[in-house]
Amino acid sequence: MSCIVDGTTIQGVDVCPQSWSESPEYFGESSYFGGQPPLSKAVGYLVVVGFGLLFSIFTTVVVYLDKAFSANSSWTSEQFNTAGRMVKTGLTASVIISQWTWAATLLQSSNVAWQYGVSGPFWYASGATIQILVFGVLAISLKDVAPSAHTMCEIVRARWGKTAHLTFLFFGFCANIIVTAMLLLGGAATVEALTGVNYELASFLIPWGVILYTSAGGLKATFMASYLHTMIIFAVLITMITVVYIKVYSADQMYDFLDQTVSYTTEQCEAIYSTDGTPETSFFMDDSGKKQMACGPVAGNVQGSYLTMISSGGLMFGIINIIGNFGTVFVDQSYWQSAIAARPSSAARGYLLGGICWFAIPFSLATSLGLASTALMLPINSGEAGSGLVPPAVADHLLGQAGSALILIMLFMAIVSTGSAESIAVSSLIAYDIYREYFNPEATGKQILWVSRIVIVCFGIFMGLFSIALNAMGLNLGWVYLFMGVVIGSAVIPLWNMMTWSKASGKGAVIAAWSGFALAVTAWLSAAHITSGSISVATLGDNRVMLSGNLVAILSSGFIHFVYSKFFDNEVFDFDTLDAKIQLVEQDLSGLGVSRALVSNYLASSSSQAMFFHLQAEQQDKAYLKKMKKWITVRGWGLTIILAIVWPLMSVPAQVFTKDYFAFWVLVSVAWGFGAAIIISLLPLIESQDEIYRVLNGMKNSMCGKKMEEVEAEEPLKSIRKQTMDEDEGFADTPDEAEVEPIEGEVPPAEEAA
């Protein structure tokens, strides 16, 4: 029996690729999209421009309603950049997921599945989850020692001085620029492939969907939009999982298709990927002999199978992924900003829950769409895969234009959610760490707000132009993703030491960061020359070369900082003095804590002030913060060990997965995806039911002509007391007023009345 398609016999091939039986027109195609987008330009403009306007209007209205009818109706620069420091667990987790879901999460994760098989999605997911879990330790440390901070660089300045401040500003900006560049590189390439909208135009238009609502509503608008983005991303994720493994195929069928893909010899692959069914007209390999299509055994995998965790390429990618992503979490101001915005309990629980739920997005999505691309042997070439076009190709094959549209919407959600977080992060760094620190130390809140909004607009325009320049240089999403650790990896361990080690030297941190950076670039360039004899974009993007640069960056800086701090500058820093060196712009004490006795006085006298002060009480509870730090340390590091070591080692004895083992693997990915979607969609709503009720009730009363003062007089303390029981365990044990030191500048209402 021979493989015959459209009357053409494929030389030496008995079984045709699965996709040919469904779409025989794939025969002879050297790329899936081939310059013919499945969607019209009108759809592209509708998503890129229309969705941006829709979210801008929606989030602006929601922020206005929250401001008009919530207990804390003030709008200050502190509110704009910190969201009041009172965000709860569910929303914190949702925001973390939204920020960490880059274009690369959706696109690059399926690319590594296309390259390495089942190990690719796992290493992408685990290699980028552990940073979020571990960052929870820094988040609760920040709440303990620097609750007044607006940015990570403010903390650097307060502890280590000006030189260190400027050093880590550089690495912080590099992180923001690299992350935003990846968003636009992957996003613009996908928009062009799916709709035909010009790449340069897409790169310029996409940031405006972020600029409008971020500049209008600040961090609170970003958080509210992020929740919606996360829900939409999970909705599309669930759809794709269901289509691949439940509606169209089964795990057993996918297993057979993947087995068939690697069973072809090189000669058969050349015949399959040719214009006339013979190796003579093949486009399976390029001029250098590198495979262009997914066919035949996988180099570096046990038995050449896609169905194994024993993959040298997958493991190498995993190591690069782990190192590089430590940089893009620990050095990215947006993650520090989310920690600053969260309440102490949320800072720990939110990061843990966010990391666990986020794992499902790359793992479940790539285990479905990524593996389906190789199982069906769609004509996706390596260039398309490297640009992140695997998910849209599979979705288009399975669902037609509807699938392409869903992936486009999902991608746009990822871009604008992370993009808005990066924009507000950059605006905070410039407003607080450059403008206020070096140009206008007496800046007012109004001036900080103005600078923040201007920076958001300018940064969006700059990044659109920068992504166009990167594309012109031949740098795609995959290349930049692997490269990021080389640039920012050297700042990771010094920043960790800053928050957790009293003997960490500021001078040592500066030396470590710059030396690690220089050594990493040197090792990266040298490795490219040693392995290939030349230095070019292609040779620098090799996995082994990128691995050397990433490893040198993080390990050398950590070693240098430890040695210098231990043996040359071992002065012990008192963390209790850190927060006093950080100044607020306005006397907006949102989220910064007051004494519990003072809260009691306000509870007895003023409902609006009581709401404000009560929500801060846990911030000063050092015993509670210590307890939460221990809680997140045990769970964060425990899950890190499970995901990075235990799980992979448990998969090794399986060698090549059996059908039952693969079915269980798929079941885990499907269950994780559904579970994460349910939790992250419902928890923020459940936690915020009082606030939602207050806003809706306020709108109703406003339409009925009632004033806010009248409503507050009727129900002064209901939501406050409920929140007390839910959020602050042990609050009933209030100390006597005589034992409490009042906050400077604050007078309890009882004294005020007297």
N, C-alpha and C positions, 0 to 999 in steps of 0.2 A: 504493500500500500504506500502510495506517495502523497506528498503534500501538493495539492493543486489549488491555485487561487486565481479566479478570473481566467481560467483556461491556461495558465502558466504553471508548469511543473517546477517545483523548487528542487534543484539538484541535490540528491543525497539526503533529503529530509523526508521522514515518514509522517511525522505529526506536525501539523501547522500550529503556530502560536494561537493561543486562545482568542485573542482580540480579532484575528482574521475571520473567525467564524461569525463574529458579530458585526465586524466592519471590514470587509475585504478590501476597501479602498486604502487601508493602511499599507498594503503591499507596495513597495517601491518608494515609500516616503522616508526621507532622511531626517525629518523633524515632525513633531506632532502638529504644531501650529502652522508651520510653513509660510508665515507671513499673512495668513488668513485668519483674522480674529473671529471667534464665534459670536461675539456680541457687537452691536453697533456702537459707533462713537457717541451717539445720543445717550446710551446706557452708561457709558463711561463718564460723561459729563454730569449725568443725573446723580450718579453715586458720589463722585469726587466733589462736585459743587453743591448739589442738592442736599446730600446728607450733612455736609459741613454746615450749611445754613440751618438745616433742621435742628441739629444738635445745639448750635449756637443759640437759636431762639428758645429751644426747650430748656436748656440749662440756665439761661439768663432768667427766664420766667420762674423756674424752681428756686433759684437763689434769691430772687426778689421776694417770693412768697415766704421763704424761710426767714428772710430778714424782717419782713413785715409782721409775721405772726409768731415768731419764736421768742423764747425768753430773752435771748441775747441778740438784740436787734442792731447793735453797733456795727459799723463797717470801718475798720481801721486797716492800716498796713499790716498789723499783726494778724488780723483775720484773713486778709488777702493771701498772706504767705504761710500761715500755719493752720488755717481753718479752725482756730480757737483751741487747738491742742486737746480736743475732747472727742475724737472720732472713736467709735466703738469697734468691737472685734470683727463683726461681719463685714462692715464697710471697709475696715482696714485690710482684711483678707482679700476682699473684692478688688480693692485698689492695687494691692501687691500683684495679684493675678493680672490685672489690666496693664500695669506698668511693665511686667515681666513678659507679657505676650507681645513680642516683637513680630515684625514681618518674618524674621528669621525663624521664630518659633513655629510658625505655620508652614513656612516654605522650606527652610534649610533642614528641618527635622525629617521631612519626607525625602529630601535629597540624599541624606545619609542612609535612609532605608533603601532607596534605589541603589546606592553604592554597596552597602554592607549587609543588608537584610535585617533580621530581627534585632541584632545588636545595635544598629544605628538609632532607632527610636528610643531604646532603653538608655543608651549612653547620653543621648541628647537630653532626655528628661531628667535622669538622675544627676548628670553632670551639671545641670543648671538649677536643680532644686536645692541641693545641699547648701548653696550660698545663702538662699533665703532663710533656711532653717537656722543656720549659724548666725546670720545677721540679727536674728532675734535677740541674741546675747548683747550685741552692741546697742540695739534699740532700747532695751531695759536699762543698760548702763547709762545711756544718754539721759533717760528719765531720772536717774539717780543723781548723776554728777553735773549735768548741764541742762536742766529743764527749760531754761530761758533761751536756749540757742535757736537760731533761725537756720543756720547752715553748718555743715561739718567744718568748713574753713574758719568760722568764728571760734569753734572749739580749738582748732589748731593754733590760731592767733592767741587765744587766751592762755594756752598751756605752753606753747613753744616759741612764740614771738613772730616778728615780721618776716624773716627769711623763710622759715618753714611755711608761713601763711602763703607767701607768693609761690613757693614750690608746689604746694598741694592745690592751689588755685589752678596752676597749669595742668596738673593731672586731672583735676575735676572737670575743667573745660574740655580736655581731650576725651574724657569718657562721654560727656554729653554730645560732643560732635560726632564721635564714632557711632554711638547708638543711633542718633538721628540720621546719620548717613546711611546706616544699614536699613532703617525704616524706608527711606526714600528710594534707595537703590532697588530693594526688593519690591516695594510698592509700585514704583513707576514702571519697572520692567513687566510686572504682572498686569497692570492697567493697560499698557501698550499691547501686550500679547492677547489679552482678552477682548479689548474694545477697539484697538487701533488708534487710540489717542496718542499723539506724539509724546515720546519719552520726556523730552525737555519741558513740554507744556505740563505734563502730569507732575513732574518734579516741582514745578513752580506753583501749581494749583493746590496740590495736596496739603501743604502747610497752612493754607488759609482756612481749612476746616478746623485747624487747631487754634490758630491765632485769634479768631473771632470770640469764641466763648471763653478761652483761657484769659485773654486780656480783660474781658468783661467781668468775670466772676472769680478769678484767682483760683486758689487751691480747692476751695469748697466746690466751685463749679467743675473743676477737674475730677474731684472725687465722685460727685453725683453722675457726671457723664461716664466715668469709668465703670460704675455699677451697671449702667445700661449696656455699655460696650461688652462687658464680661458676659452678661446674659445672652446677648446676641451671638457672641463667639461660641458659647456652650450650646446654644440652640442649633447652630450649623454643625458643630462637632457631633452632636447626638444624631443629627440627620445623616451625616456621612458614615458614621459607625453602623447605623441601622441599615443603610443601603448596601454597604459592602458585605457585612457578615450576617445579615438577617433577611433582607428583601431579595437581593440578587444572587449572592453566593453564600456559601457556608465556610467554616474554618477548614473542613475536610477538603472542599474543592480548592480553596486557596493553597492548601498544602500540596495537592497534586500539581497544580499549575506551577508553583515555585520549584518543585522537583523537576518538572519538565523543562523549565527555563535553563537550569544548570546542566541538564543532560546533553545539550547540544555541543558538538565539537566546534572548534574554531572555523573549520571549513563549512560546517552547516550554518553557523551564524553568518558567515560571509555570504552564503547563498540566500539566506532569509532576508538579510538587509542588503539587497541589491536591486537593480532596476529590471533585471530579466530572469532572476532566479539562479544565476551562476556567480561564482566567486569573482569572475573577471570584472564585473561591473559593481562590485561591492563598495559600500561606504561604511562598512562596519568598523574599520579602523582608520585613523588619520595617517598622515605621512610619517609620523614618528612611531607608528605601531601601537598607539594607545587606543583602547576600546572606546567607541563613541556611543554604543547602545548597550542596554542590559541584556546580555545573552551569554550563555556558557558559564563555566565554573567561576567563582569569585576568588580572585587571588588573595591569599592570606587567610581564607576561611577554611575550617576543617572540612575535608572532602569537597571543597569548593561550593559549599551549600549556603543558601541564604538563611537556612533554618538552624542556625547555631549561634551561641554567644561567644564561641572561641574564634575570634576574628582579630587579626593583628591590626588591620585598618580601623575596625570599629573601636578597639581598645586605644589606639593612638589618638583617634578623634576624641574619645572620652577624656583622656588626660588633657588634651588641648582645651577641650570644652570646660573642664573643671577649673583649670588655671585661669583661662581667659575670662570666665564669668565671675570669678572672685573679684577681678578688677572692675567689671561693669556693675557690680552690686556695691562693693565696699567703697569704690571711688566715685560712684554716681550720686550726686547730691539728691536726686529724686527719692532714693530709698531712705536717706537720712531725713528727708522732709516728711515722708510718710510716718517715720518713727516719731518725729517732732509733733506731728498732728495728732497722733494716737494717744489715748489715755494709757496709763501704765499697764493695766491688765490687757488692754488691746494690743499694746506694743509687743507683748510676748505671745499671746494667743493668736493674734492676727497674723503674725509672720509665720507661725507654725502651721496654722490652718491654710493660709495662702499658699505656702510651699507645697503642702500635701495635695491641695486641689489643683494647683497649677501643673503638677506632674502629669495629670491626665491629658492636658492639651497636646503636648508634643508626642507623648507615649501613645495615646489612643488614636490620635489623628494619623500619625505616621504609620502605626501598625495596621491601619485600614487603608488609607490612600497611598502611602508610600510603598507598602508591600504589594498592593494591587497593581501598581505601575509595572513592577517587574514580573509579577505572576501572569499578567495579561500580555506582557511584552508589547506595550504601546510604543510607537515609534518616537520615543522621547530621547533626544541626543544629550550628550554630556554637557553641552553648552546650555541647553534649556534647563537641565537639572540644576546646574550650577547657579543659574539665575533664579531658581526657586519656582519653576513652572510645573513641577510634578503634581502638586495638589490640583491646580486648575485643569490640567490635562486629564487626570483621572475623573474628576467631577464632571467635566464636559463629556467624556466618553460614557459615563454611567447615566447622567441626567440631562445631557444636552445643554441647551442654553440656560436652563434653570440652575444646573450645577455650576456653570461658569459664573452666573450672577451671584449665587450663594457664596462662592469662594471670594469673589470680588468684594462683597459686602463684609464678609468676615475679615478679610485683609484690611479693608478700610477702617474697621473698628479697631484692629490692632495698631494701625498706624496712628490714628488720631488719639487713642488712649495713651499710648507711650509717648507720642509726640507732645501732647499737652503736659505730661509730667516732666519731660525734658525741658520744655519751654519755661515752665514755672521754676524749675530748678536753676536754669541759667539766669533767669531774671532775679532770683533771690541772691545768687552768688554776686552778680554785678551790683545790685542795689545795696546789699549789706556789706559785702567784702571788698568792693572797689569804691563805689560812690560814697557810702557813708564812712568807710574806713580811711580813705585817702583823699577824698575831695571835699566832703561836707560832713564833718563829724557831728554837727548839730542839726542834721537833716530832720525835718518834720515828717510825720506820718504821711501827709499829703504829698510831699516830695518823693518819698520812698514809693508810694503808689504810682506816681507819674513815671518814675524811672522804670519800675517793674513792667508797666504796660508798654512803654516804648521799647524796652529790650525784647519783650515777647514778639512784637511785630518785626523788629530788625533781625532777630535770630531766625525766625521762620523764613524770611526772604533770603538771608545768607545761606541757610541750609539747602534751600531749593537750588541756588546757584552752585553750591559746593558739590551736591550730588551729581549735577550735570557734568562738572569738571571731573569727578571720579570716574564716571561712566566713560567719558572721552579718553581717559587714561587706560581703559580696559580693565578696570577693577569692578568685579561683580560682588554680589551679596556674600557668597561663600568665601571669597578671598578676604574681604574685610572682616568677616566673622572670625576667621582663624587668626587674623593679624592683631586684633584688639588687645590680647594679652601681652604682646610684645611691648606695646606702648604704655599701658597703664598698670601692668602687673607688679611693677616695682613699688607702687604706692600702697599695696594691700596690707602687708604685714606691719609697716609703720603706723598705719591708721588703726589697725587692730590693737597694737601695743599702746597707742595713745589713750584708748578708752579702758584698757584692762590691766596695764602694767605701770605701777607708780615709778619705776626706775627707767622708763623709756626716755631716752635722751632726744631733745629737739634737734641738736646739731647732728646727732647720729641719724635721725630720721631724714634730714636733708641729704646727708652724704649717701645714705642707703638708697633713697629714691632716685637720685641722679646717677649714682654709680650703677645701680641695677638696670636703669634705662639704657645707659651707654653700653654696658656689657651685653644686654639682651639684643640690642641692634647689631652689635659687633658679631655676636654668635649667630644671629639670623643671617646676616650677609655672608659670613664665612661658611656656614653650613650650605648655603645655596651654591657657592663657588666650589666647595669640596665635592658635593654630591653630583653636580651637573657640569662643572667647569665653566659656568657663566652665571651672570646675575641678570635676571629679567623678571617681569611680572609673573611669568609662568613658573620659573624655577623657585622664586621666592614664595610662591603659593603652595609648594609641595608640603605634604603633611609632616614629613620628617624635619624639614627646615623650620616650619612653623612651631613644631614641638620643641625644638632646641631653643628658639627665641623665647617662647613662653616659659619654659622651665627655668632658664637662666634669669629671667626677669624677677620672678617671685622668690626663687630660692636664694639668689645672691643678695637681694635687698634684705631679706629676712636675716640672713647670716650676718651681714654687715651691721645692721641695726642692733642685733643682739650683742655682738662682740663689742661694739663701741659703747653701748649703754652699760655693759657689764664691767668692762675693764678700763674705760677712759673717762666716762662721765656718769658716775653712778649716784647722782643726787636723787633723793627720794622726793617725789611730788605729792603734795597734800590735795587730794581730790575735793576735799571740802571747800577749798578756796576757788575752785574753777568757776562755778556759776556766778560768783560775785563779779567776775571780770567781764561778763557778758551783759550788755545793756539793752533794755527794751527801747523802742523808738517812742511809743506812747505808753502811758501807764495802763496798758491793757493787760490785766493779769490773768487772762483766760487760760485755764489749764495749768496755772503755776502754783496753785495751792494756797490755802489759808488755814488758820488753826481751827480745830474742830469746835472749840468753845465759841469762837467767833461765828462759825456757821450756825450754831444753836441759837445765838442771839438773833441772827438774821432770819432764821426759820420762824422765830416767834414774832417777827415784826414786818417783814417785807417779802412778799412772795417772789417778786421778780429778782431781787438781789439774792434771795435765798437760793433760787434755782442756779444763779450764776456761781455763788460761792460753794454750794453743796457739791456740785459736780467736780470741784477741785480737791476735795479733802484728801483723797487717797494719795495725791501727789507728794505730800509731806511725810507720808508714813514710811520711814526707812525700813522698818521690819517687813512691811508688805513688799517693798521693792526688792529687798534681799531674798524674800521667799519666791518672788516671781523670777528673779535672776537664776536661782537654783532650779526652778521649775523648767525654764526654757533651756538652760544649759544641759540638763540631763536629757531632755527630749530632743533638743536640736542635734546634739552630738550623737545621741543614740540612733536617731533616724538617719543621720549622715553615714554612720558606720554600716547600717543595714543596706542603704541604697548604693553606696559606693564599694562595699566589700562583700558583705554577707550574701546579698542577692546574686551578684555575678558569680561568686564562688559556688553557690548552690546550683547554678545552671551548668557548670563545667562538666560534672559527671554525665549529663545528658548527651554530651557531644553534639551530634545532629539530632534535633528534636524528632520524636515520634509523632504520629498523628494525634494521639491523645495528649501528649505534652504540649503540642502547639495549640490544640483546642483549649486547654486550660490557660495557656498564655493569652490567647485571644479573649477568653472569658474574663480574665483579670483586667485587661485593657478596657473591655466594654463596661464591666461593673464599675471600675474606677471612674470612667467618663460619666456615666449616669449618676453615680453617687456625688461626685464633685459638683455636677450641674445643679442637682437638687439642693445641696447644702448652701452653695454660694448664691443661689437665687433667692432662697427663702430666709436665711439667717439675717441679712441686713434689714429686711422688712419687719421681721419679728422683733428685732432689737429696737427698731425705730418707730414702733407702733404709736408710742406716746407723742413723738414729734409729728408724725403724720397726722394723728388725730388732732393735735393742736393747730396745725396749719389748716386742715380741712374745716375744723370748727371755727377758726378765725375767719376763713373765707365766707362761711355761712353767716356768721354774726355780722361781718362787714356788709354783706348783701342785705341783711335785715336791719341795718342801721345801728347796730350795737357798737360801742367803743371798746377797745382792748381793756381799758381800766375797769369797765363794768364787768367784763368777763372774768378778769383776775380777782375781783372782789367776791364773785360767786364761788369760784373754785380755786382758792389760793395756793394750795400745797399738794394737790393729789398726785400729780406726776412727779413732783420732787420726792415725796416720801416713797413712792413706788420705786423710783430709781435708786433711792438709798438702799432699799432692801436687796435689789438686784445686783448692784454694782459695788457696794462697799461693805463687805462682810465685817462684822465686829464693830460697826460704827456706833452701836448703842453705848459702848463704853467710852463716854465722853469725859475728858478730864475737866477738873474745875477750872473756872475762868482764871483764878489766881495763878494756876500753873502754866498758863499759856501766854507767850509773848505775842502781842499784837503786831500785825504787819505795819511797816512804816507807812505813814500817810493815811491809814485806815482808822476810822472811828466807829465802833459798834453803835448801832442805832439807839440802844438803851442809853449810852453815854451822851449821844448826840441830843436826845430828847431832854435829858437832864440839864 
